[in-house]
Amino acid sequence: MTTLLATIAADHWGHGPGWWVLIPLLFWGTLVFLLATRIRHWRRFGPFGPGWRSGEAVLAERYARGEIDADEYRNRLTVLRAQGM
């Protein structure tokens, strides 16, 4: 009887942790991957996403297209910077 119990216990418990060792590694690997992806996205597009543009960027684009002249650009830029936008 003791030999039978030892054989059953050895068959089910004697093989070590098996694939369960990979679960924490997979968890931490996924976490690091998601964090690295978010940091990369933030560095590329800024904290507010790809569609967000500052007032200075819009103003510079309007100046580059010729919608406003240099004096108006400087005046509006001064107002934007004074307001902290």
N, C-alpha and C positions, 0 to 999 in steps of 0.2 A: 504494500500500500504506500509506503513512504517513497519507494522508487517511482511509483506511478505519479504521485504528486510532484516530485522533483522533476520528472520528465515534462509534465504539463507546464510547470512554472518556468522551466528553461525554454520551452518552445515559445511562450508568450512574453516573457519579460527579459530574456537574456540577450536580446539583439541590440540593446542600446537605444538611444533616443530616435534613431532613424531619421526620417525627413523633417521631423519637428524642429531640428536645429536650424533649418533654413527659414522658418517663420519669422523670428526676430530680425534676421538679416534682410529678408524681403521687406519687412515693415520699415526699417530704418533706411534702406536703399530707396524705397518709394518716397519716403518723407524728404530725404536729401534731394532727390530728383525734382519733386514738386517745388521745393524751396528755391533751388537753382534756376528752375524755369521761370518762377515769379520774379526773381531778382533780375534775370536777363531781360524779361519783358519790361520791367520797371525802368531799367537803364536805357532801353531802346525808345520807349514811348513816353516816359515820364510817369509821375504818380497818378495822373488822371486819365490815362489811356491815349490811344492814337488820334481820337477825334478832337481832343481839347487843344486849343491854341491860345497863347497869351495875347493880351491887347497889343503889346509891342510887335508880336509876329504878324498880326492882322494889319497893323499900321504899316509895317515894313513891306508887306505884300502889296498894299494899296499904292504905296510910293513907287514900288518897282514896276507896277502896271501903268503908272502915269496918271492915276486918278487924282492924286494930290501933288502939289509942288513941294520943293525943299523947305520953304518957310513954314508952310502949313504942317509938314511932317515934323519939323523941329518943335513947333509950338505944341502940337498934340502929344508928342513924346515927352515934353517937359511936364505937361498936365498929367499924363499917365504915371510918370515916375513920382510926381509930387503926391498923387493919391495912393501910391503903392500898389498899383495893379499889375 
